[in-house]
Amino acid sequence: MEASLPPDFDSLRPPCARLTTAHEAWRERVRAFVDRHIAPHLDDWNRAGTFPDALYGETARAGLLGLGFAEDVGGSGPGGGLYDRITMAEEMHRLGSGVVYADLATHWIALPPVVRAGSERLQREVVRPVLAGEHRVAFAVTEPEGGSDLSRLRTVASREGEGWRLNGAKTLISGVMRADSILVAARTDTAERGVSLFLVDAHGPGVSREPVEGLAWYNASIGTVRFEDAVLPADALIGDEGGGFRALAEQFNIERLSGVGAALGLARSAVAQALAFTRERETFGQRLVDHQVVRHRLVELAGRIRSAYSYLDACVEWLEAGDTAVADLALLKIEASAVLEHCAREALHLLGGSAYQGAPRLERIFRESRIFALGGGTPEVLRDLVARQWKF
Ligand SMILES: Cc1cc2nc3c(=O)[nH]c(=O)nc-3n(C[C@H](O)[C@H](O)[C@H](O)COP(=O)(O)OP(=O)(O)OC[C@H]3O[C@@H](n4cnc5c(N)ncnc54)[C@H](O)[C@@H]3O)c2cc1C
C-alpha cells in the first residue's frame, strides 16, 4: 500500500483501503475534464477575474454537475457517494482553481432543499436547468450586519396574499452576480418567526445586486444582493416555515466535507510544487532540499496533510455508517483549513522570490487559502459547536 515516492500531488494523499477502482475512475474523469476545459484558460480567467458561463454547460455535459442528484431531476443518478464529492473538490483544486469551483459548486448547497421540497414548477424551471448548466443558483445566508451570528438574521419575509414580500440584504454571496435564482435564508414575520428558506428569482422586481470589491480573484461574481419589497410566489417558500435552520445544518455538514477535500487538494498542490522547486534550486553549493531545515519543513507539511487525511477517512467511515459526526466534521474542517494555510505559506516561502515571478498557481493557492477558514463556519464558531455537541 505504500505510495510511490517522492511525494507528488497524488502520493501526498495516504493510501486508503476504502478507495476503489470506481473511485479512481471518477478521479480520472474529473481530472481529464479539468485538464481539458479549465487548465488552458486558468491564467486568463485569473487575470479577468471571471470565467465564461459556457463552462457550466460543459461541466454538465461531462456528467459532473449532476453528481449526487437523482436521475429523475436531471442528475447523474446512483454513485455520487462521499468520496466522489471529496474527489471532485480535490481535483477541481489541484491547479489552484478554487474560485471556479466556488461558483460551479454553489448548487450543491443551494439545490438539495429545492429538490427535496420545491414545487413541480421549481423542479422544472430551476432544478433541471441548473443540473443542465443552463441556470445558475446562489446560496445567501450572510448579512452585512454579521454572518456568524445567525440569531441576528434581519432579512424578513412577510405574508402577501398567497405569497410573500421580501426585504433585507445579503453580502459576500458567491456567484450571485451571475445567478438566476438565489436560495435565501429569511425570518418570517408570522407567529412562527423562525428562519425559513426562500427561492428568489434573481431577475425579479425588487432584487438588485452589486459586486463586492475584495481580494482580487474574488471580485467578479461575488456580491451583495438587496431585496426591496420583492414579491415572491407562494411556492418560493422551500420546506416548512421555520425549518430553515434544520435544512441549513444538513447542508453545512456536506459543505464542510467538500471544503475539506478542497483545502487538502490545495495543500497537496502547494507542497508538491515546493518540493519540485527545492529539488531543482541550488543555494550554497547544494540543492535546497539537501539543506536539513528545508527537508524537515517539507516532511512536516506532508505529515500534516497525511494526518488530516486519516481523520477525513475516519469521518467518511462514520458518516457512511449513519453517524453524522457533527463535532468531528467541524474539527476536521478547522484542521484542514489550518493545514492549508500552513502549507500555502511555507510553500510560498520555500520558493523565495520565484513565487512572485511566474508561479501563478501557488500565488492563487496562497490567496485562496484564507477563505477556507471562513466559509462553512469560522474556527471560533465551530469550536463552540463542538463544545455544544459534547455538552461542555
Ligand atoms: C470569498 C467568500 C465567499 C463567501 N460565500 C458565501 C456564500 O456563498 N453565501 C453566504 O451566505 N456567505 C458567504 N460568505 C460569507 C461567510 O460565510 C462569512 O464571511 C462567515 O460566515 C463569517 O461571517 P462574517 O464575515 O460576518 O464575520 P463575523 O461573524 O462578523 O465574524 C468576524 C470574526 O469574529 C469571529 N467571531 C464571531 N463571533 C465570535 C464569538 N462569539 N467568539 C469569538 N470570535 C467570534 C469570527 O470567527 C471572525 O473571525 C463568503 C465569504 C467569503 C469571504
The ligand as a MOL file (V3000), in Angstrom:
LIG
                    3D

  0  0  0     0  0            999 V3000
M  V30 BEGIN CTAB
M  V30 COUNTS 53 58 0 0 0
M  V30 BEGIN ATOM
M  V30 1 C -14.9440 34.5790 -0.5530 0
M  V30 2 C -16.1410 34.4100 0.3050 0
M  V30 3 C -17.2470 33.7050 -0.1910 0
M  V30 4 C -18.4110 33.5970 0.5880 0
M  V30 5 N -19.5290 32.9850 0.0530 0
M  V30 6 C -20.6900 32.9850 0.7680 0
M  V30 7 C -21.9100 32.4690 0.1880 0
M  V30 8 O -21.9280 31.9850 -0.9600 0
M  V30 9 N -23.0510 32.5330 0.9300 0
M  V30 10 C -23.0850 33.0450 2.1950 0
M  V30 11 O -24.1490 33.0780 2.8080 0
M  V30 12 N -21.9410 33.5560 2.7680 0
M  V30 13 C -20.7560 33.5380 2.0800 0
M  V30 14 N -19.6210 34.0530 2.6380 0
M  V30 15 C -19.6900 34.6300 3.9850 0
M  V30 16 C -19.0340 33.7660 5.0500 0
M  V30 17 O -19.8340 32.6390 5.2950 0
M  V30 18 C -18.8720 34.6850 6.2770 0
M  V30 19 O -17.8060 35.5750 5.9760 0
M  V30 20 C -18.5870 33.9070 7.5410 0
M  V30 21 O -19.7190 33.1780 7.9350 0
M  V30 22 C -18.1870 34.8470 8.6850 0
M  V30 23 O -19.1580 35.8400 8.8540 0
M  V30 24 P -18.7360 37.3920 8.8890 0
M  V30 25 O -17.8640 37.6510 7.7130 0
M  V30 26 O -19.9520 38.2140 9.0180 0
M  V30 27 O -17.8390 37.5250 10.1730 0
M  V30 28 P -18.3120 37.8760 11.6560 0
M  V30 29 O -19.4320 36.9910 12.0620 0
M  V30 30 O -18.5070 39.3380 11.7820 0
M  V30 31 O -17.0140 37.4520 12.4710 0
M  V30 32 C -15.7780 38.2070 12.4250 0
M  V30 33 C -14.7230 37.4730 13.2240 0
M  V30 34 O -15.1670 37.3510 14.5870 0
M  V30 35 C -15.1370 35.9830 14.9810 0
M  V30 36 N -16.2630 35.7350 15.8990 0
M  V30 37 C -17.5900 35.8900 15.6500 0
M  V30 38 N -18.2890 35.5480 16.7350 0
M  V30 39 C -17.4070 35.1660 17.6900 0
M  V30 40 C -17.5210 34.6980 19.0380 0
M  V30 41 N -18.7280 34.5000 19.6200 0
M  V30 42 N -16.4010 34.4340 19.7330 0
M  V30 43 C -15.1780 34.6040 19.1490 0
M  V30 44 N -14.9930 35.0410 17.8810 0
M  V30 45 C -16.1070 35.3070 17.1610 0
M  V30 46 C -15.3070 35.1780 13.7050 0
M  V30 47 O -14.8030 33.8720 13.8510 0
M  V30 48 C -14.4900 36.0260 12.7510 0
M  V30 49 O -13.1200 35.6920 12.8940 0
M  V30 50 C -18.4310 34.1450 1.9010 0
M  V30 51 C -17.3150 34.8020 2.4150 0
M  V30 52 C -16.1930 34.9550 1.6370 0
M  V30 53 C -15.0140 35.7070 2.2110 0
M  V30 END ATOM
M  V30 BEGIN BOND
M  V30 1 1 1 2
M  V30 2 1 2 3
M  V30 3 2 2 52
M  V30 4 2 3 4
M  V30 5 1 4 5
M  V30 6 1 4 50
M  V30 7 2 5 6
M  V30 8 1 6 7
M  V30 9 1 6 13
M  V30 10 2 7 8
M  V30 11 1 7 9
M  V30 12 1 9 10
M  V30 13 2 10 11
M  V30 14 1 10 12
M  V30 15 2 12 13
M  V30 16 1 13 14
M  V30 17 1 14 15
M  V30 18 1 14 50
M  V30 19 1 15 16
M  V30 20 1 16 17
M  V30 21 1 16 18
M  V30 22 1 18 19
M  V30 23 1 18 20
M  V30 24 1 20 21
M  V30 25 1 20 22
M  V30 26 1 22 23
M  V30 27 1 23 24
M  V30 28 2 24 25
M  V30 29 1 24 26
M  V30 30 1 24 27
M  V30 31 1 27 28
M  V30 32 2 28 29
M  V30 33 1 28 30
M  V30 34 1 28 31
M  V30 35 1 31 32
M  V30 36 1 32 33
M  V30 37 1 33 34
M  V30 38 1 33 48
M  V30 39 1 34 35
M  V30 40 1 35 36
M  V30 41 1 35 46
M  V30 42 1 36 37
M  V30 43 1 36 45
M  V30 44 2 37 38
M  V30 45 1 38 39
M  V30 46 1 39 40
M  V30 47 2 39 45
M  V30 48 1 40 41
M  V30 49 2 40 42
M  V30 50 1 42 43
M  V30 51 2 43 44
M  V30 52 1 44 45
M  V30 53 1 46 47
M  V30 54 1 46 48
M  V30 55 1 48 49
M  V30 56 2 50 51
M  V30 57 1 51 52
M  V30 58 1 52 53
M  V30 END BOND
M  V30 END CTAB
M  END
